[in-house]
Protein backbone atom coordinates (compact mmCIF):
# COMPACT_ATOMS: atom_id res chain seq x y z
CA UNK A 1 0.00 0.00 0.00
CA UNK A 2 2.87 2.43 0.68
CA UNK A 3 4.71 3.87 -2.25
CA UNK A 4 7.45 6.26 -1.28
CA UNK A 5 5.90 8.46 1.44
CA UNK A 6 2.37 8.33 0.05
CA UNK A 7 -0.39 5.99 1.05
CA UNK A 8 -2.50 4.62 -1.78
CA UNK A 9 -6.08 4.37 -0.53
CA UNK A 10 -7.18 2.38 -3.56
CA UNK A 11 -10.35 1.15 -1.83
CA UNK A 12 -11.55 4.64 -0.90
CA UNK A 13 -13.47 6.60 -3.53
CA UNK A 14 -14.90 10.11 -3.57
CA UNK A 15 -17.60 10.95 -6.06
CA UNK A 16 -19.10 14.46 -5.83
CA UNK A 17 -22.54 13.24 -6.93
CA UNK A 18 -22.68 10.31 -4.50
CA UNK A 19 -23.46 10.81 -0.78
CA UNK A 20 -22.44 14.48 -0.94
CA UNK A 21 -18.90 13.55 -1.93
CA UNK A 22 -18.16 11.70 1.31
CA UNK A 23 -15.35 9.14 1.12
CA UNK A 24 -16.90 5.76 0.35
CA UNK A 25 -15.62 2.25 0.01
CA UNK A 26 -15.01 1.04 -3.55
CA UNK A 27 -17.81 3.18 -4.97
CA UNK A 28 -20.38 1.52 -2.73
CA UNK A 29 -22.84 3.61 -0.77
CA UNK A 30 -21.02 2.71 2.43
CA UNK A 31 -19.01 5.60 3.82
CA UNK A 32 -15.73 5.51 5.67
CA UNK A 33 -17.55 7.39 8.42
CA UNK A 34 -20.09 4.58 8.79
CA UNK A 35 -17.37 1.97 9.19
CA UNK A 36 -15.39 4.07 11.67
CA UNK A 37 -18.50 4.77 13.74
CA UNK A 38 -19.35 1.05 13.83
CA UNK A 39 -15.85 0.23 15.09
CA UNK A 40 -16.06 3.05 17.64
CA UNK A 41 -19.36 1.62 18.86
CA UNK A 42 -17.63 -1.66 19.61
CA UNK A 43 -18.66 -3.70 16.58
CA UNK A 44 -16.17 -6.34 15.50
CA UNK A 45 -14.92 -6.75 11.95
CA UNK A 46 -16.90 -9.99 11.70
CA UNK A 47 -20.13 -8.30 12.83
CA UNK A 48 -19.67 -5.51 10.30
CA UNK A 49 -18.93 -7.97 7.51
CA UNK A 50 -22.05 -9.96 8.38
CA UNK A 51 -24.22 -6.81 8.29
CA UNK A 52 -22.60 -5.43 5.13
CA UNK A 53 -21.92 -8.43 2.85
CA UNK A 54 -20.46 -6.22 0.09
CA UNK A 55 -17.59 -5.23 2.37
CA UNK A 56 -14.30 -7.07 2.67
CA UNK A 57 -12.00 -7.15 5.67
CA UNK A 58 -9.44 -4.95 3.91
CA UNK A 59 -12.16 -2.32 3.32
CA UNK A 60 -12.53 -1.95 7.07
CA UNK A 61 -8.79 -1.78 7.65
CA UNK A 62 -8.31 0.80 4.93
CA UNK A 63 -11.22 2.87 6.26
CA UNK A 64 -9.49 3.09 9.64
CA UNK A 65 -6.17 3.96 7.99
CA UNK A 66 -7.87 6.64 5.91
CA UNK A 67 -9.59 8.13 8.95
CA UNK A 68 -6.29 8.24 10.83
CA UNK A 69 -4.54 9.92 7.89
CA UNK A 70 -7.41 12.39 7.47
CA UNK A 71 -7.02 13.55 11.05
CA UNK A 72 -3.24 13.81 10.66
CA UNK A 73 -2.71 11.81 13.82
CA UNK A 74 0.71 12.16 15.42
CA UNK A 75 1.95 10.48 18.56
CA UNK A 76 3.81 12.57 21.10
CA UNK A 77 5.72 11.26 24.05
CA UNK A 78 4.28 12.65 27.26
CA UNK A 79 6.65 13.97 29.86
CA UNK A 80 6.99 12.07 33.09
CA UNK A 81 5.68 13.96 36.12
CA UNK A 82 8.48 15.71 38.00
QUIQUIDA-V132270 format. One record per backbone hydrogen bond with DSSP energy under -0.5 kcal/mol. NH is the residue of the N-H (numbers start at 1). CO is the residue of the C=O. E is the energy in kcal/mol with one decimal. If there is no record, write none. Layout:
BEGIN
((NH | CO | E) (NH | CO | E))
END
This chain:
BEGIN
((3 | 6 | -1.9) (6 | 3 | -2.1) (8 | 1 | -1.7) (8 | 6 | -0.5) (9 | 7 | -1.0) (10 | 8 | -1.8) (12 | 9 | -1.3) (13 | 11 | -0.5) (13 | 24 | -2.5) (18 | 15 | -2.3) (21 | 15 | -0.8) (21 | 18 | -1.6) (22 | 19 | -1.8) (24 | 13 | -3.3) (25 | 30 | -2.1) (26 | 11 | -3.5) (26 | 24 | -0.7) (28 | 25 | -2.7) (32 | 23 | -2.5) (35 | 31 | -1.7) (36 | 32 | -2.7) (37 | 33 | -2.7) (38 | 34 | -2.1) (39 | 35 | -2.2) (40 | 36 | -2.7) (41 | 37 | -1.7) (42 | 39 | -1.8) (43 | 38 | -2.3) (48 | 44 | -2.3) (49 | 45 | -2.8) (50 | 46 | -1.9) (51 | 47 | -1.9) (52 | 48 | -2.2) (55 | 52 | -2.2) (59 | 56 | -1.2) (60 | 56 | -1.3) (61 | 57 | -2.0) (62 | 58 | -2.7) (63 | 59 | -1.9) (64 | 60 | -2.1) (65 | 61 | -2.2) (66 | 62 | -2.6) (67 | 63 | -2.4) (68 | 64 | -2.2) (69 | 65 | -2.4) (70 | 66 | -2.7) (71 | 67 | -1.3) (72 | 69 | -1.1) (73 | 68 | -1.6))
END
